[in-house]
Amino acid sequence: MKLLYWHETDQYPNGIAVLFGTGLVGGAIERAVRQAVNPVAQKMSYDWGNAETRRQQSQRIEQAAIARAADMERPQSIAVIWAAGQSGFGSTLEDMQQELETLKDVLALAGRLAAALPQAVHCLHHVSSSGGLFEGQVACGPKAEPRPLRPYGSGKMLQEQAVITMPEVARHHIYRLTSVYGHNPSGRAGLIPTLMTNAIKRRPSYIQGSLSTLRDYVLAEDVGRFMSRNILLPGDETTCTHLIAQGRPASIFEIVQMVKKAVNMPLHLQIDPHPSNARSMSFLPSATPEGWRPTPLLTGIAQVAQDVRLSLL
């Protein structure tokens, strides 16, 4: 995890961000915050697998954040950001319960910071999954209700509930992300960068879904920019739930064609004849929040292709 802190600028008050998760989304959040306020970043250990070690490390993170606040004239905002977790569509009830317990440790840390620094504006920022919550639903508008079909989605709903019912921190932002794509050399790779890497290396790609399956894809850098604005200026609303989607569904077949054009190479596909994750999902632009400006899919895929090529040189 990383502790970020910055001094006041013409546009933003000073503040502290406790960022859990340094993968595709967490990395994009950090880059966007860096671009806006040029924070100091302190990398700190956090053991996701050992509860006792995690609690000890959590205390050190708390002490470090309080020390940074003491160096400021008056800390204006303190954000605790959950962009972590290893769960996915195939996660079991046990997996999701373990992830929830880890999240609760992070929430406890946020509560202790709120008690120790009552003069600051405290806000929780939680990355959730629209794919898990709306699996099998199409043309979801602003009034669509989550209907999870597997433990992954039910677990995400429990996580959201744990965040918004936490009394110690009054402000909460929930981000229900659709399929996030981007280049993340040190973490899990999604469909789009995997297709690109395998094409460049002339390896086959295994597709776990039907080519006609509809998905909604958003660029990680867009997510980072949107979240960073709320982190730096959390606003006055107590709870905001944001559906972060392109608002323009694309089939896996379309994605394959776009990737093929971006890398200018053939793709060798192996299609699962009995996919377990083939339900379509799509969202209307009206379901997305004010101020959200997604990069067009073709443009975003071209950007990621360039990043993937550079990393393979």
C-alpha positions in Angstrom: 0.0 0.0 0.0 1.0 3.6 -0.3 0.6 6.7 1.9 0.3 9.9 -0.2 0.4 13.4 1.2 0.4 16.8 -0.4 0.3 20.5 0.4 -2.3 22.9 -0.7 -2.4 24.1 -4.3 -4.4 26.8 -6.1 -7.0 24.2 -6.9 -7.0 21.7 -4.0 -6.6 21.7 -0.2 -3.8 19.8 1.5 -4.5 16.2 2.3 -3.5 12.6 2.9 -4.5 9.5 1.0 -4.1 6.0 2.3 -4.1 3.8 -0.9 -4.7 0.1 -0.6 -4.1 -1.6 -4.0 -1.3 -0.7 -6.4 -2.5 -2.8 -9.4 -4.2 -1.6 -12.5 -6.8 0.7 -10.8 -4.6 1.7 -7.8 -1.7 2.6 -10.1 -4.0 4.7 -12.2 -5.3 6.5 -9.1 -1.8 7.3 -7.9 -0.7 8.6 -11.3 -3.7 10.9 -11.5 -3.2 12.2 -8.0 0.5 12.8 -8.8 -0.4 14.8 -11.9 -2.8 17.0 -9.9 -0.9 17.7 -6.7 2.6 16.1 -6.9 2.3 14.3 -3.6 5.0 12.7 -1.5 4.6 8.9 -1.7 5.6 6.5 1.1 5.4 2.8 0.3 4.5 0.7 3.3 4.1 -3.1 3.9 0.7 -4.7 4.2 0.3 -8.4 4.5 -2.9 -9.5 2.8 -2.6 -13.1 4.0 -1.7 -12.9 7.7 -4.3 -11.1 9.9 -2.1 -10.6 13.0 0.8 -9.1 10.9 -1.8 -7.0 9.0 -3.1 -5.5 12.2 0.5 -4.6 13.4 1.2 -3.0 10.0 -2.1 -1.2 10.1 -1.0 0.5 13.4 2.2 1.6 11.7 0.3 3.1 8.8 -2.0 4.9 11.2 1.0 6.3 13.1 2.6 7.4 9.8 -0.6 9.2 8.6 -1.0 11.0 11.9 2.7 12.1 11.8 2.2 13.5 8.3 -0.9 15.3 9.4 1.1 16.9 12.3 3.5 18.3 9.7 0.7 20.1 7.9 -0.7 23.5 9.0 -4.2 21.8 9.2 -5.0 18.7 7.2 -8.1 19.4 5.1 -8.9 15.9 3.7 -8.0 12.4 4.5 -9.0 9.7 2.0 -8.8 5.9 2.6 -9.0 4.1 -0.7 -9.8 0.5 -1.3 -8.7 -0.5 -4.8 -7.4 -3.9 -3.7 -8.5 -7.6 -3.4 -7.8 -10.7 -5.5 -11.4 -11.8 -6.0 -12.9 -12.5 -9.4 -15.9 -14.1 -11.1 -14.8 -17.6 -10.0 -14.3 -16.7 -6.3 -16.0 -18.8 -3.7 -18.0 -17.8 -0.6 -14.9 -18.4 1.5 -12.8 -16.2 -0.8 -15.2 -13.4 -0.5 -15.5 -13.7 3.2 -11.8 -13.5 3.6 -11.7 -10.4 1.4 -14.4 -8.8 3.5 -12.5 -9.4 6.7 -9.5 -7.7 5.1 -11.6 -4.8 4.1 -13.0 -4.5 7.6 -9.4 -4.1 8.9 -9.0 -1.2 6.5 -12.3 0.3 7.6 -11.2 0.0 11.2 -8.0 2.0 10.3 -10.2 4.7 8.7 -12.2 4.9 11.8 -9.2 5.3 14.0 -7.8 8.1 11.7 -11.2 9.9 11.9 -11.1 9.8 15.7 -7.5 10.9 15.9 -7.9 13.8 13.3 -11.4 15.1 13.8 -10.6 18.5 12.3 -10.1 16.9 8.8 -12.7 15.9 6.2 -12.6 12.1 6.1 -13.9 10.0 3.1 -13.8 6.4 2.1 -13.4 5.5 -1.5 -14.3 1.9 -2.4 -13.8 0.2 -5.7 -16.6 -2.3 -6.4 -17.6 -4.3 -9.5 -20.6 -3.6 -11.7 -19.8 -6.9 -13.5 -20.4 -8.8 -10.3 -23.5 -6.9 -9.4 -25.2 -6.7 -12.8 -24.1 -10.0 -14.4 -26.6 -11.0 -17.1 -28.4 -7.6 -17.2 -28.3 -5.5 -20.4 -29.1 -1.9 -21.1 -28.9 -1.0 -17.4 -30.0 2.5 -16.7 -29.7 4.7 -13.6 -32.5 2.8 -11.8 -31.1 -0.7 -12.4 -30.9 -2.8 -9.3 -28.0 -5.3 -8.6 -29.0 -8.9 -8.9 -25.8 -10.9 -8.2 -25.7 -14.4 -9.7 -22.6 -15.8 -7.9 -20.6 -15.4 -4.7 -18.4 -12.8 -6.2 -21.3 -10.4 -6.7 -22.9 -11.1 -3.4 -19.6 -10.5 -1.7 -19.2 -7.2 -3.5 -22.6 -6.1 -2.2 -21.6 -7.0 1.4 -18.4 -5.0 1.0 -20.4 -1.9 -0.2 -22.7 -2.3 2.8 -19.8 -2.5 5.2 -18.5 0.8 3.8 -21.7 2.9 3.7 -22.8 1.7 7.2 -19.6 2.7 8.9 -20.6 5.5 11.3 -17.0 6.8 12.1 -16.5 8.2 8.5 -19.4 10.2 7.2 -18.5 10.4 3.5 -18.4 7.4 1.2 -17.8 7.1 -2.6 -18.6 3.7 -4.2 -17.2 3.1 -7.7 -18.9 0.2 -9.5 -16.5 -0.4 -12.3 -17.2 -2.3 -15.5 -14.3 -4.2 -17.2 -11.2 -2.1 -16.7 -8.5 -2.4 -19.3 -5.0 -1.0 -19.4 -1.3 -2.0 -19.2 -0.3 -3.4 -15.8 3.0 -5.3 -16.2 3.2 -6.3 -12.5 -0.3 -7.5 -11.9 -3.2 -9.4 -13.4 -3.8 -8.9 -17.1 -7.3 -8.6 -18.5 -8.6 -9.7 -21.9 -7.3 -6.7 -24.0 -3.6 -6.6 -22.9 -3.5 -10.4 -22.9 -4.7 -10.5 -26.5 -2.0 -7.9 -27.4 0.9 -9.6 -25.6 0.0 -13.0 -27.1 -0.3 -11.6 -30.6 3.1 -9.9 -30.4 4.7 -13.0 -29.0 2.8 -15.2 -31.5 1.1 -17.2 -28.8 -2.5 -18.4 -28.8 -5.1 -16.6 -26.6 -7.7 -18.6 -24.7 -11.2 -17.0 -24.7 -13.4 -17.9 -21.8 -16.7 -16.7 -23.3 -18.7 -16.5 -26.5 -17.5 -14.1 -29.2 -21.0 -12.6 -29.1 -20.8 -11.9 -25.4 -21.3 -8.2 -24.7 -19.1 -6.4 -22.2 -18.5 -2.7 -21.2 -14.8 -1.7 -21.1 -13.3 1.4 -19.4 -9.7 2.6 -19.6 -7.9 2.5 -16.3 -6.5 6.0 -16.7 -10.0 7.4 -17.1 -11.0 5.7 -13.8 -7.9 7.1 -12.1 -8.7 10.6 -13.2 -12.3 10.5 -12.1 -11.5 9.0 -8.7 -8.7 11.4 -8.1 -11.0 14.4 -8.4 -13.3 13.0 -5.7 -10.3 12.1 -3.6 -8.9 15.6 -3.7 -12.4 17.2 -3.4 -14.7 14.7 -1.7 -17.7 17.0 -1.7 -20.5 17.3 0.9 -22.7 14.3 0.1 -22.6 11.5 2.6 -22.8 8.6 0.1 -22.3 8.6 -3.6 -22.5 5.5 -5.8 -20.9 5.9 -9.3 -21.5 3.5 -12.1 -18.3 3.7 -14.2 -19.0 2.4 -17.7 -18.2 3.3 -21.3 -22.0 3.3 -22.0 -21.2 1.6 -25.3 -21.1 -2.3 -25.2 -18.8 -4.2 -27.3 -18.8 -7.9 -28.1 -15.7 -10.0 -27.6 -15.6 -10.4 -31.4 -15.4 -6.5 -31.8 -12.6 -6.4 -29.2 -10.6 -9.0 -31.0 -11.0 -6.9 -34.2 -9.9 -3.7 -32.5 -6.9 -5.3 -30.9 -6.0 -6.9 -34.2 -6.0 -3.5 -35.8 -4.1 -1.8 -33.0 -1.2 -4.3 -33.0 -1.4 -5.0 -36.8 -0.9 -8.7 -36.3 -3.1 -11.8 -36.4 -4.6 -13.2 -33.3 -4.6 -16.9 -32.7 -7.7 -17.8 -30.6 -8.8 -20.8 -28.7 -12.5 -20.6 -27.8 -14.0 -22.4 -24.8 -17.0 -24.4 -26.3 -18.7 -24.4 -22.9 -17.8 -21.1 -21.2 -18.9 -20.4 -17.6 -18.7 -16.6 -18.0 -20.6 -15.9 -21.2 -23.5 -13.7 -20.0 -23.8 -10.3 -21.6 -23.8 -7.0 -19.6 -24.3 -3.5 -20.9 -25.0 -0.1 -19.4 -26.7 3.1 -20.8 -24.7 6.4 -20.8 -27.5 7.8 -18.6 -26.4 5.5 -15.8 -22.9 7.1 -15.6 -22.1 10.0 -13.3 -21.8 13.7 -14.1 -18.2 14.6 -15.0 -17.3 11.1 -16.3 -15.7 11.3 -19.7 -14.6 7.9 -21.0 -12.0 7.6 -23.8 -13.5 6.1 -26.9 -12.7 2.4 -27.1 -10.7 2.5 -30.3 -8.5 5.3 -28.9 -8.0 3.6 -25.6 -7.1 0.3 -27.1 -4.5 2.0 -29.4 -3.0 3.7 -26.3 -2.7 0.4 -24.5 -1.2 -1.3 -27.5 1.5 1.3 -27.6 2.2 0.7 -23.8 2.3 -3.1 -24.3 4.7 -2.8 -27.2 7.1 -0.5 -25.3 7.1 -2.9 -22.4 8.1 -5.9 -24.6 11.1 -4.1 -26.2 
